[in-house]
């Protein structure tokens, strides 16, 4: 007779075997899924010495259609949506076309047609009101008893309203891969009104009075951008763009920044560390009073060829370097502007049609060196001027330019220093033109268009219908205008030393202050043109302040109010006969920009 202890051992052994069998069944269930019907313990039991049954093959996958997921993995109310661009509508995020910060087909958030064609519309309203004063030549029939035989009343008022509409049709399908194809068209309409105290200041015909109203529709962009190829897994690429397009030759617009007709090959290498441009531009005529492109006129015989290369983190981490070379070939014909004044050739010296060939090699830097922000540019200009305006003979062009703006950030404050040197011509008759001039400058430097000297065109009274300095330009180039005139390398040059500060008082409010000291580098050209004795080199102090308010913390609504004053130095007073009571000139700018 077996003892109770032996019976107890047999029962414990049987329970252990059952437990082992259950665990083996669980392991088999985890390792052998059945795609057709739920697996059971019975179907997965194994007999000793026999191979386990093989699982059935998974169903075929058709990549051309959306396959419903297995019902055992997802809730039964799941519905697959093949259009991934409209998934957010199921979450209650619906399109509002008037709001660019929500889903909008008009802003490229989802395809306009097909799966990879997107439309991006942009609309801008730019309103400017500008009271100002500049030296003004007295009109032929001036009725102002305060005017003398040379200088007249200085006060003027200017209003400009520009409406810009842009449409871009883009083919592409990812955020990181460059777009395959883009068509872009941008039109701008400008209405402007100007009023002055003297006749023949705004228009050549004195019968037109002292005010002027004008409007113009210009073509600012019309190009095709084609993606040629990708050259790496990280989408380094080569592309080509043909048509009217924006371009800037350097970081701050010192030499050539404009929207012009051309063709440009561009791309990058080594994870975007290297970038390049190879381009040719044929310059379009500009409307006189708005500065917009005028495609109703034949393009100018003025070509710009350029090659530049960018390299990030060279020579130090955080600093981008650019090497560039531009060639400007100019064979422009004579032109009278819309106000009746001569634009080409400029009424300067012999006033003959000119031809010139100029090459500009340059180096530019932008970025950071540790805690120091830095932007710097250096250019050298050399070539041939077929008919120099004062010597009336072929001359060599040898001129140079340097500008730098270091800055330091302290929390919400940025402190800036500015320095610029453009060489001047010390002898306009010696066969060498040494005054540096740009092709089409638009400098973002030393206060930019907040500055009086950069914002306003100061006429060179008594020396022809040219400006001592141009509007939205820093160089004293003695050109009729930067929009219609030719480069002039017979000029006095400029030295600018300045300091400024930006204060982010609120996230939406910035206050900027600037103080610049200006002087000519050589006044020999001015003395020859004015047939005047020694002229001092000091232009004076340019003081300005600007407040910029972005009420919605974005660029859709920007309001700016700025004021500037030029405190005339001895050289400026000698040129314009300023007295102690009127030895300063002012500029006020109220600007509202609305963007969709």
C-alpha positions in Angstrom: 0.0 0.0 0.0 1.3 3.4 -1.1 1.8 6.0 1.5 0.0 9.3 1.5 3.3 11.0 0.9 3.9 9.2 -2.4 0.4 10.1 -3.6 1.1 13.8 -2.7 4.4 13.7 -4.8 2.5 12.3 -7.8 -0.1 15.0 -7.6 2.5 17.8 -7.4 4.4 16.3 -10.4 1.2 16.2 -12.5 0.4 19.9 -11.6 3.9 20.9 -12.7 3.6 19.1 -16.1 0.3 20.9 -16.7 1.9 24.2 -15.9 4.8 23.5 -18.3 2.3 22.6 -21.0 0.4 25.8 -20.6 3.6 27.9 -20.8 4.7 26.1 -23.9 1.3 26.8 -25.5 1.6 30.5 -24.6 5.1 30.7 -26.1 3.8 29.0 -29.3 1.0 31.5 -29.5 3.4 34.4 -29.3 5.7 33.0 -31.9 3.2 31.6 -34.5 0.6 34.1 -35.4 -2.3 33.0 -37.7 -3.4 35.6 -40.1 -6.7 34.0 -41.0 -8.4 33.1 -37.7 -7.6 33.5 -34.0 -5.1 31.1 -32.6 -6.2 28.6 -29.8 -4.4 26.5 -27.3 -5.6 23.3 -29.0 -4.3 24.4 -32.4 -0.9 25.0 -31.0 -0.3 21.9 -29.0 2.7 19.9 -30.0 3.5 16.2 -29.9 6.9 15.1 -28.8 9.2 14.5 -31.8 7.1 16.3 -34.3 7.8 19.8 -35.9 5.4 22.5 -35.1 2.9 23.6 -37.8 4.2 26.5 -40.1 2.2 29.7 -39.9 0.3 30.7 -43.1 1.9 33.4 -45.4 0.7 37.0 -44.8 -1.7 38.4 -47.4 -0.2 40.3 -50.4 0.2 44.0 -50.2 -1.0 46.3 -53.0 0.9 49.6 -52.9 -1.6 51.3 -55.2 -4.5 51.1 -52.7 -5.1 51.8 -49.1 -5.4 48.4 -47.3 -7.8 48.2 -44.3 -5.9 47.3 -41.1 -6.5 44.0 -39.3 -9.6 44.3 -37.2 -7.9 42.7 -34.2 -5.4 45.6 -34.0 -7.6 48.7 -34.3 -11.1 49.8 -33.3 -13.8 48.8 -35.7 -14.8 52.4 -36.3 -11.4 53.3 -37.9 -11.7 54.6 -41.5 -8.5 55.0 -43.6 -8.2 58.4 -45.4 -6.1 58.3 -48.6 -5.6 62.2 -48.7 -3.0 62.9 -46.1 -3.2 66.7 -46.6 -6.8 66.8 -45.2 -6.4 64.6 -42.2 -6.5 67.6 -39.9 -10.1 68.3 -40.9 -11.1 65.2 -38.9 -9.6 66.9 -35.9 -11.7 70.0 -36.3 -9.0 72.2 -38.0 -10.8 73.7 -41.0 -9.6 76.0 -43.7 -9.9 79.8 -43.3 -8.5 81.4 -46.5 -8.2 84.9 -44.9 -6.0 83.6 -42.0 -2.5 82.7 -43.2 -1.7 81.1 -39.9 -4.3 78.4 -40.3 -4.9 75.7 -43.0 -5.1 77.5 -46.3 -4.8 76.1 -49.8 -3.9 79.6 -51.0 -0.8 79.6 -48.8 0.6 76.2 -49.9 -0.6 74.1 -47.0 -2.1 71.5 -49.3 -2.2 70.8 -53.0 -4.2 73.1 -55.3 -4.5 70.1 -57.7 -3.0 66.6 -57.9 -0.8 65.5 -55.0 2.2 67.7 -55.4 1.2 71.1 -57.0 0.9 73.9 -54.4 -0.2 77.6 -54.7 1.2 80.3 -52.6 -0.4 83.8 -52.9 1.0 86.9 -51.3 -0.4 90.4 -51.0 1.4 93.5 -49.6 0.3 97.0 -48.9 3.2 99.5 -48.3 2.2 103.0 -47.3 4.7 105.8 -46.8 4.2 109.4 -45.7 7.4 111.5 -45.7 7.9 115.2 -44.8 11.5 116.2 -45.5 13.8 119.0 -46.4 16.8 119.0 -48.7 18.9 121.7 -50.5 16.9 122.8 -53.5 17.9 125.0 -56.5 15.8 128.1 -56.9 13.3 128.0 -59.7 13.6 130.1 -62.8 10.5 132.1 -61.9 10.5 131.7 -58.1 7.9 133.7 -56.2 9.4 133.0 -52.8 10.9 136.3 -51.4 13.2 134.2 -49.2 14.9 132.5 -52.1 18.2 133.8 -53.6 19.6 133.3 -57.0 20.9 129.8 -56.2 19.1 128.1 -53.3 15.4 128.0 -52.7 12.9 126.7 -50.2 13.9 123.3 -48.7 10.6 121.8 -47.4 8.9 118.9 -49.3 6.2 116.4 -48.8 6.0 112.9 -50.3 3.4 110.2 -50.2 3.7 106.7 -51.7 1.2 103.8 -51.8 2.5 100.5 -53.2 0.3 97.4 -53.7 2.1 94.1 -54.4 0.5 90.9 -55.6 2.5 87.7 -56.0 1.5 84.1 -57.0 3.8 81.1 -56.9 2.8 77.7 -58.4 5.2 75.0 -56.9 5.6 71.4 -57.7 7.1 69.3 -54.8 6.1 66.9 -52.1 8.3 67.2 -49.0 9.6 69.8 -46.6 13.3 68.8 -47.0 13.7 68.0 -50.6 14.0 71.0 -52.9 11.0 71.8 -55.0 11.0 70.3 -58.5 9.5 73.3 -60.3 8.2 76.8 -59.6 6.4 79.5 -61.6 6.3 82.9 -59.9 4.7 86.2 -61.0 4.8 89.4 -59.0 3.1 92.7 -60.0 3.4 96.0 -58.1 1.3 99.2 -58.5 2.6 102.5 -57.1 0.8 105.7 -56.6 2.9 108.7 -55.4 2.4 112.4 -54.7 5.2 114.9 -54.2 5.1 118.6 -53.3 7.9 121.1 -53.0 8.4 124.9 -52.6 10.3 125.6 -55.9 9.4 125.2 -59.5 11.6 122.9 -61.8 12.5 120.8 -58.8 10.0 118.0 -59.4 9.5 118.5 -63.1 11.6 120.2 -65.8 8.7 122.3 -67.1 8.1 125.2 -64.8 4.5 125.3 -66.0 3.9 122.0 -64.2 4.1 123.8 -60.9 5.3 122.6 -57.5 3.4 119.3 -57.1 3.4 116.0 -59.0 1.0 113.0 -59.0 2.0 109.8 -60.7 1.1 106.1 -60.8 2.7 103.1 -62.4 2.3 99.3 -62.7 5.6 97.3 -62.7 6.6 93.7 -63.2 8.9 92.8 -60.3 9.1 89.0 -60.7 8.3 86.6 -63.6 10.5 83.5 -63.5 10.7 79.7 -63.8 12.7 77.8 -61.3 13.7 74.3 -62.4 15.3 71.7 -60.1 17.9 70.0 -62.3 19.1 67.2 -59.9 20.0 66.1 -56.4 23.6 65.3 -55.9 23.5 63.7 -52.4 21.2 61.8 -50.0 20.8 65.0 -48.0 19.4 66.9 -51.0 22.4 69.0 -52.1 21.2 70.1 -55.5 21.6 72.1 -58.7 18.8 74.4 -60.0 18.3 77.0 -62.7 16.1 80.1 -62.6 15.3 82.2 -65.7 13.3 85.4 -65.9 12.8 88.6 -63.8 14.1 87.6 -60.3 15.5 89.2 -57.1 19.2 88.9 -56.4 21.7 90.4 -54.0 25.5 90.2 -54.6 26.4 90.4 -50.9 24.8 90.2 -47.5 24.0 93.9 -47.1 23.3 95.1 -50.7 26.4 97.2 -51.2 27.1 96.4 -54.8 24.1 94.9 -56.7 20.7 94.3 -55.2 17.7 94.4 -57.6 15.0 92.5 -59.4 16.3 92.1 -62.9 15.9 90.0 -66.0 18.4 87.1 -66.1 19.3 83.5 -65.8 20.9 82.0 -62.7 22.4 78.6 -62.0 22.7 77.9 -58.3 23.0 75.1 -55.8 24.9 73.7 -52.8 27.2 70.9 -51.7 28.5 69.1 -48.6 25.2 69.4 -46.6 24.7 73.0 -47.6 28.1 74.1 -46.3 29.0 75.2 -49.9 26.7 77.4 -52.0 27.2 78.9 -55.4 25.7 81.2 -58.0 26.6 81.7 -61.7 24.4 84.4 -63.3 23.9 86.9 -66.1 21.5 89.8 -65.8 20.3 92.3 -68.5 19.1 95.4 -66.7 15.5 96.6 -67.2 14.6 100.3 -67.4 12.9 101.7 -64.3 10.0 104.0 -63.9 11.3 107.4 -62.9 9.1 108.2 -59.8 8.2 104.7 -58.5 11.5 102.9 -59.2 9.5 99.9 -60.5 10.5 97.8 -63.5 9.2 99.2 -66.8 8.9 96.3 -69.3 7.3 98.6 -71.9 10.8 100.0 -72.5 13.5 98.1 -74.3 16.0 96.6 -71.8 19.2 98.6 -71.3 22.4 97.8 -73.0 23.8 97.1 -69.5 24.9 93.5 -68.5 26.0 92.1 -65.2 27.9 88.7 -65.1 28.8 87.2 -61.8 30.1 84.1 -60.0 30.1 83.7 -56.2 30.7 81.0 -53.7 29.6 80.8 -50.0 31.2 78.7 -47.3 29.8 78.2 -43.9 32.0 78.1 -40.8 35.0 79.6 -42.6 37.4 80.8 -41.3 35.8 80.2 -37.9 32.7 78.4 -36.6 29.6 80.5 -37.0 31.0 82.8 -39.8 29.9 82.5 -43.4 32.4 83.7 -46.1 31.6 84.7 -49.6 34.0 85.2 -52.5 32.5 86.9 -55.6 33.5 88.5 -58.9 31.2 90.7 -61.0 31.7 92.1 -64.5 29.6 95.1 -65.5 29.5 95.9 -69.3 27.6 99.2 -70.0 26.8 100.6 -73.5 23.7 102.6 -72.6 22.0 105.1 -75.0 20.8 108.5 -74.0 17.6 108.8 -72.0 15.3 111.6 -70.7 13.3 110.6 -67.6 9.6 111.0 -67.2 9.9 114.4 -65.5 11.9 115.8 -68.4 15.4 115.7 -66.8 18.4 114.1 -68.5 19.1 110.7 -67.1 21.8 109.4 -69.5 24.3 110.8 -70.0 24.3 112.8 -66.8 24.6 116.6 -67.0 28.1 116.3 -65.6 31.2 117.8 -67.2 31.1 117.1 -71.0 27.8 115.3 -70.7 28.7 112.8 -73.4 27.4 109.2 -73.8 29.7 106.8 -72.0 30.8 103.2 -72.2 32.6 101.3 -69.5 33.7 97.9 -68.5 34.3 97.2 -64.8 35.3 94.1 -62.9 34.5 93.8 -59.1 36.3 91.1 -57.1 35.1 91.0 -53.5 35.1 89.2 -50.2 32.1 89.3 -47.8 31.5 87.9 -44.3 28.4 87.5 -42.2 27.8 85.7 -38.9 29.4 85.4 -35.5 32.9 85.1 -34.0 32.2 83.9 -30.5 30.2 86.6 -28.8 30.8 89.1 -31.6 28.3 89.6 -34.5 30.1 90.7 -37.7 29.2 91.8 -41.2 32.0 92.9 -43.5 32.4 93.6 -47.2 35.4 94.5 -49.4 35.5 95.2 -53.1 38.0 96.4 -55.6 36.9 97.9 -59.0 39.1 98.0 -62.1 38.4 98.4 -65.7 38.1 101.0 -68.5 36.0 104.1 -68.9 35.7 105.1 -72.5 34.7 108.7 -71.9 35.4 110.0 -68.5 32.9 112.8 -67.8 35.5 115.5 -66.8 38.6 114.6 -68.8 36.6 113.5 -71.9 39.1 110.7 -72.7 39.6 107.0 -72.0 40.6 106.4 -68.4 41.5 103.5 -66.2 39.2 102.7 -63.3 41.0 101.9 -60.0 38.8 102.1 -56.9 38.1 100.2 -53.7 35.5 99.9 -51.0 35.3 98.5 -47.4 32.5 98.3 -44.9 32.1 96.5 -41.5 29.4 96.5 -38.8 30.3 94.6 -35.6 27.7 94.3 -32.9 27.3 92.8 -29.4 24.1 91.5 -27.8 23.2 92.1 -24.1 19.9 90.3 -23.5 17.3 92.7 -25.2 20.0 95.3 -26.3 22.2 95.2 -29.4 25.1 97.7 -29.6 26.5 98.4 -33.1 29.5 100.1 -34.7 29.6 101.0 -38.4 32.6 101.9 -40.6 32.6 102.5 -44.3 35.3 103.7 -46.7 34.8 104.3 -50.4 37.8 105.7 -52.3 37.5 109.1 -54.0 39.2 110.6 -57.1 41.9 113.1 -56.2 42.5 114.3 -59.7 39.7 114.1 -62.3 42.1 114.9 -65.2 45.0 112.4 -64.6 43.6 109.5 -66.6 42.7 107.3 -63.7 39.2 107.3 -62.1 39.5 106.4 -58.5 36.1 107.1 -57.0 34.2 103.8 -56.1 30.7 103.4 -57.4 28.2 100.5 -57.2 26.0 99.0 -59.9 22.7 99.2 -58.0 23.1 99.6 -54.3 20.5 99.2 -51.6 22.5 99.2 -48.4 21.1 97.7 -45.2 23.8 99.4 -43.1 24.3 102.2 -40.5 20.5 102.7 -40.0 19.6 102.0 -43.6 16.7 104.1 -44.9 16.2 105.5 -41.4 19.4 107.5 -42.0 19.0 110.9 -43.6 22.1 110.5 -45.9 21.0 107.1 -47.1 17.3 107.8 -47.4 17.3 111.2 -49.2 18.7 112.3 -52.6 20.7 115.5 -52.1 21.0 117.5 -55.4 24.4 118.7 -56.4 23.3 122.3 -57.1 25.4 124.3 -59.6 27.1 121.2 -61.1 24.4 119.7 -63.2 21.2 117.7 -62.8 22.8 115.0 -60.6 22.6 114.0 -57.0 25.4 114.4 -54.6 24.0 111.3 -53.0 21.2 109.0 -54.2 17.9 107.9 -52.7 18.4 104.7 -50.7 22.1 104.8 -51.5 25.2 105.6 -49.4 27.8 106.5 -52.0 28.3 110.2 -53.2 28.4 109.0 -56.8 27.2 112.2 -58.6 24.7 110.2 -60.7 21.4 111.4 -62.1 19.7 108.6 -60.2 20.7 105.0 -59.3 17.6 103.7 -61.1 18.2 105.3 -64.6 21.8 106.6 -64.4 25.2 105.1 -65.1 27.9 104.3 -62.6 30.3 107.3 -62.1 33.9 106.7 -60.9 34.7 110.4 -60.9 33.4 111.2 -57.4 34.7 112.4 -54.0 34.4 109.1 -52.1 33.1 108.8 -48.5 34.1 107.9 -45.0 31.4 106.9 -42.6 31.9 106.2 -38.9 28.9 105.4 -36.8 27.4 103.9 -33.7 23.9 102.6 -33.0 21.7 100.5 -30.7 18.6 98.4 -31.0 16.4 98.0 -27.9 13.7 95.3 -27.9 11.6 97.1 -25.3 8.7 94.7 -25.8 8.5 91.5 -28.0 6.5 93.6 -30.4 8.3 96.9 -30.1 11.8 97.8 -31.1 13.6 101.2 -30.8 16.7 101.9 -32.9 19.1 104.8 -32.5 21.9 105.7 -34.9 24.6 108.4 -35.1 26.9 108.6 -38.2 29.8 111.0 -38.9 30.3 111.6 -42.7 33.1 113.2 -44.7 34.3 113.2 -48.3 37.6 111.6 -48.9 38.7 114.0 -51.6 36.9 117.2 -52.8 38.9 117.7 -56.0 36.0 116.6 -58.2 33.5 118.9 -56.4 35.9 121.9 -56.7 36.3 121.3 -60.4 32.6 120.9 -61.1 31.6 123.9 -59.0 34.7 126.0 -60.1 35.0 126.8 -56.5 38.0 127.1 -54.3 38.9 124.7 -51.5 35.9 122.8 -50.1 36.1 121.3 -46.7 35.7 117.5 -46.5 33.2 117.4 -43.6 29.7 116.6 -44.5 28.4 116.5 -40.9 26.5 114.3 -38.4 23.5 112.1 -39.4 21.3 111.4 -36.4 18.3 109.2 -36.5 15.8 107.2 -34.4 13.1 104.7 -35.4 10.3 102.8 -33.6 9.1 99.6 -35.1 5.9 98.0 -33.8 4.6 94.5 -34.7 1.3 94.3 -32.8 0.7 90.7 -33.6 4.3 89.5 -33.1 4.7 88.7 -36.8 5.5 90.5 -40.1 1.8 90.7 -41.2 1.4 94.1 -39.7 4.4 96.3 -39.2 4.3 100.0 -38.3 7.4 102.2 -38.4 7.9 105.8 -37.4 11.4 107.3 -37.8 13.0 110.7 -37.8 16.5 111.8 -39.0 18.5 115.1 -39.1 21.6 116.0 -41.0 23.7 118.5 -39.0 25.7 120.2 -41.7 29.5 120.3 -41.5 31.7 122.9 -43.0 32.0 121.2 -46.4 28.2 120.8 -46.7 27.7 124.4 -45.7 30.2 125.6 -48.3 28.4 123.6 -51.0 24.9 124.8 -50.1 25.4 128.2 -48.5 23.7 127.1 -45.3 23.5 129.8 -42.6 23.4 129.4 -38.9 19.6 129.3 -38.9 19.3 126.6 -41.5 22.3 124.4 -41.2 20.4 121.2 -40.6 17.9 119.2 -42.7 15.3 116.7 -41.6 13.4 113.6 -42.7 10.4 112.0 -41.1 9.1 108.6 -42.3 5.8 107.1 -41.3 5.4 103.6 -42.8 2.7 100.9 -42.6 3.2 97.5 -44.2 0.4 94.9 -44.3 1.2 91.4 -45.6 -1.0 88.4 -46.4 
